[in-house]
Amino acid sequence: MVSNMNSELVIALAGNPNCGKTSIFNELTGAKQHVGNWPGVTVEKKEGNLKFEGRNITVVDLPGTYSLGAYSEDEVVACNYILKDKPDVVVNVIDSTNIERNLYLTMQLLETGAKVILVLNMMDEANSKNVRINTMELSRLLDVPVIETIATKSQGIKNIIKEAIKISGSGKASSYKIQYGKAIEKEIEILKEVANASATSLGYPSEWTAIKLLENDAYVIKNLQQKDDYNTISTSLQKCMERLMDVIGYEPDAFLIDKRYEAISEFVNKCVKREVVNNESTSDKIDKIITNRWLGMPIFAIMMFLMYQFSITFGNGFLGGIVGDWIGSLGQWLGTTLTSMGAPKLVISFLTDGIIGGVGSVLVFFPMILTMYFLIALLEDSGYMARAAYVMDRLMNAVGLHGKTAVSLIIGGGCNVAGIMSTRTLESKKDRMIAILINPFVSCPARLAVYGVFVAAFFADKKAGIFNLGGIIIFSLYALGIIVAILVGKFLSDKVFKAEESYFVMELPPYRIPTAKGLFIHMWEKSECFIKKMGNVILIVVILVWALSNLPLGVEAGSVDSILGIIGSFIAPIFNLAGFGNWQSAVALITGFAAKEAVVGTLGTIYGVSGDGASLTAAIQQAFTPLSAISFMIMTLLYVPCVATIVAVRKETNSIKWAIIVIVYTCIIGWVLAVAVYQVGRLLGFS
Amino acid sequence: MESIYIPLNAIGIGRNAEVVELHGGEMMCKRLMEMGVNKGALIQIIKNDSGLLIIGLGESRFALGRGMAQKVLVVEV
C-alpha cells in the first residue's frame, strides 16, 4: 500500500456491524476518504487520511464483523490485515449499549497481539438506557486504553488520535490473557510448538494459530494445509482434540467460545451497571408497526414507490432540468465561440456533439442518481433496510429465496456491483449463488439514465391520476426487473441448486435519525463511481462512437454509411420484432455492455453529429414510438448490466462459467420480453 | 425442580428464556454463539408470530429464522 509508506501512523478501525464505526471513521477523516477493494476480494476497503499535530495518519476501516473467524470473507480480510499488514494501532469501536456482545471481538483482537484501543461509542445512548460503564476499571482489567465517544456529536474523537499516537510509540500491547483453563492451555502449548514454523512462515503468531486450530478455523487450516509439515500438525491436532473431548466433554471450539464469554461476563459484572428496565424501547414500538404481518409489506411497497417518485420528480425533473439547461447553454456557447474563432468544423463537432452531447446526456442524470443514493443511504442509516429483509423474508421464502436476497436486490438498485457484494451476508452457498445471479436484473441508476431520456421524450408531462406517468413507468420497470429476478431465482432454487440448510440470522439495529454528515458521505461514496465512470468509460465510448460515426472520412457524419452505421445495420434486424430495428439503437445497446449510461451517451453522440440542432429528445421522438420506447427500455433493463457487474459475478461466484451464463441468459430474457411486450402491445392497439 | 428444555420458538412474546443447548450445524452454532446466543444467555422474545422471530439480547435485536430458533433449547425464566 503506497499510502502507508509516507505516512507515519496507520490506525485500523475494527468493530461489530452497527457499532458506529463508520461515524467514527467519518469524524476522523472527514471527506478525505478513498474507497477501493481489498486485494483479491471484492470486500470494500475504505481508507482515509488526516493530519494531527504535524503527523500524517492513515485510517483503515476494516469490514464490520462479529468475530475474527473464517466465517465470511469480511472476517478473513479484517483478520489478515491485522496480522499481516500490522497496523500500528487497532481501534476497536464498541457499541456501549451492547458492550457484552461487542467485547467478543475485543477478546479476539487482543489474542492477535496487536496494540488495541477500546473506544466505547454511543455513550449517550448507553446513558439514556441506564447502562453505566466504569471505564477506568475496564481499562485496568483489559490492560488497554479505553476512550468514551459519541461519534454522532463529534465527542471524544480527538482522544482516539492522541491515545493512538501515545500507544504506538511507547505503549505495549495488552498483557491480558483469557483463562481458557489448564487443559486447553496445555494443548495450546503443544500446538504452538508443532505449528510454529508453518505459522511463522504464514505471518501468523504461533499462539494465535494454536487457538485457531483448536477452534477448527477453516481458513487457518486451509492455509496450513499448503505447508509441508501439515501432516504432523494435523496428527497432533487430532490427538489434542481427542484429549480435550475426554476432559471437557464437548467440542473444544464451543468450549473456547464459552470461555471467552465467561471472561466477558466477569468484566461486565465488575464494570457495567445496568438498571434493568425491561421496557419496550422506541425501536420496539416502531417495529411493531413496521414489521407487522399485515402492515409490513404495504409499508415496504409505499417506501419503495415514494423513493422512485421522489427521485424522478425532484431529482430528475427539477434538479436534472437545471443541469440540462446548463449543459445546453454550454454547448451552444462553445459552438458559437468556436465558430467565431474559425475553428475547423470537425473540431467543433467533436467538442459539442461528441463530448458535450455524449457525456452531457449522461451528466444530466447525475442529480437523479444523487437523490436516489441519498434515499438509499437514508434507508440504510436509519435502520429500515434490515427491516426490509425481515418483511420480505416471508414473500421471498414462498418462492424459495432468502429474505436477505431482498436487501441485496434493493442495494442492487443503487448499483448491481454493490448489490452482488452485499450478498456476502447470506450464510448458505445456495442462497448466495442465487442472490448473485439474479441481481443483474435489478434496475440501477445507470439504466435510470436510459429510462430518463425515453420517459422525457414520451411520457414526462403526462399524468396518471395524481401521479406522474413517467414515474409510474419507471416504477413498473423496476418492478419488472424484480419480478424477473424472483422468477429466475425460483427457477434456480427449484432446478439448479441442490437444497442446502439455509438459515436466517440478522441484527436489527435500533432506529436512528441519521446524521446529515453521515448521509452525505454515504451518498457521495456511492455516486463517486458514477462520476468516475463518466470520466473514463463513458468518455472513451463517446469518443469512439463519435470517431466511428465520422469514419470513413468524407462520409456524412452519423449516417448509415459510417462505420458505426454499418455495424449497427448489421445487428439491427435482430431487434425488428421488438420494434427498434434501427441501427442507432443497435449500436447503443452494444456500447451499453461497457456501462448502461453509455446507451444514452451513444444516442446523444449519434443524434448529435447527424442532427440539425434538434435535441436528443426530439431525435428519439422521431426514431421511436411510445411502444417501441417501452420495449427498448425493457431490453436495456434486462440484458447484461455492464462489464463491472459481470466481473463481480465472476469474482463472487468464483467461476467464469457462471459469468458467461449470466451474459447469455440476460440477453435472451431481455430480447424475449422486449419482443413480447412490443408484439402484445401492438395487438392491443398501442403504437 | 428440574426445568424442561424447550425450543426457543415455543416461547411466547414478551417472555424471557435462558439458553441451555444449541443444536444444528457447526457453522450455524458458531455464528449464533459469536453473536451472543450461547449457553447461559438471556433472551427476550420480542416477536413470535409466523416467519422470523425477533429476539432481544441485551439491547440488541436479532431476526432469527424459525428453523434456527427450533435448534436453540431454552428454559423459560
HADDOCK unambig.tbl for C-alpha pairs under 7 A between the chains (distance, minus, plus):
assign (segid A and resid 66 and name CA) (segid B and resid 34 and name CA) 6.46 0.50 0.50
assign (segid A and resid 66 and name CA) (segid B and resid 35 and name CA) 6.41 0.50 0.50
assign (segid A and resid 67 and name CA) (segid B and resid 34 and name CA) 6.51 0.50 0.50
assign (segid A and resid 97 and name CA) (segid B and resid 59 and name CA) 6.20 0.50 0.50
assign (segid A and resid 98 and name CA) (segid B and resid 58 and name CA) 6.56 0.50 0.50
assign (segid A and resid 98 and name CA) (segid B and resid 59 and name CA) 5.85 0.50 0.50
assign (segid A and resid 98 and name CA) (segid B and resid 60 and name CA) 6.51 0.50 0.50
assign (segid A and resid 101 and name CA) (segid B and resid 35 and name CA) 6.54 0.50 0.50
assign (segid A and resid 101 and name CA) (segid B and resid 36 and name CA) 5.63 0.50 0.50
assign (segid A and resid 394 and name CA) (segid B and resid 51 and name CA) 6.22 0.50 0.50
assign (segid A and resid 503 and name CA) (segid B and resid 65 and name CA) 5.97 0.50 0.50
assign (segid A and resid 503 and name CA) (segid B and resid 68 and name CA) 6.34 0.50 0.50
assign (segid A and resid 504 and name CA) (segid B and resid 64 and name CA) 5.56 0.50 0.50
assign (segid A and resid 504 and name CA) (segid B and resid 65 and name CA) 4.66 0.50 0.50
assign (segid A and resid 505 and name CA) (segid B and resid 62 and name CA) 6.76 0.50 0.50
assign (segid A and resid 505 and name CA) (segid B and resid 63 and name CA) 5.56 0.50 0.50
assign (segid A and resid 505 and name CA) (segid B and resid 64 and name CA) 4.58 0.50 0.50
assign (segid A and resid 505 and name CA) (segid B and resid 65 and name CA) 6.30 0.50 0.50
assign (segid A and resid 506 and name CA) (segid B and resid 62 and name CA) 5.50 0.50 0.50
assign (segid A and resid 506 and name CA) (segid B and resid 63 and name CA) 5.22 0.50 0.50
assign (segid A and resid 506 and name CA) (segid B and resid 64 and name CA) 6.71 0.50 0.50
assign (segid A and resid 507 and name CA) (segid B and resid 61 and name CA) 5.90 0.50 0.50
assign (segid A and resid 507 and name CA) (segid B and resid 62 and name CA) 4.30 0.50 0.50
assign (segid A and resid 507 and name CA) (segid B and resid 63 and name CA) 6.17 0.50 0.50
assign (segid A and resid 508 and name CA) (segid B and resid 61 and name CA) 5.19 0.50 0.50
assign (segid A and resid 508 and name CA) (segid B and resid 62 and name CA) 5.32 0.50 0.50
assign (segid A and resid 508 and name CA) (segid B and resid 63 and name CA) 6.62 0.50 0.50
assign (segid A and resid 509 and name CA) (segid B and resid 60 and name CA) 6.90 0.50 0.50
assign (segid A and resid 509 and name CA) (segid B and resid 61 and name CA) 6.67 0.50 0.50
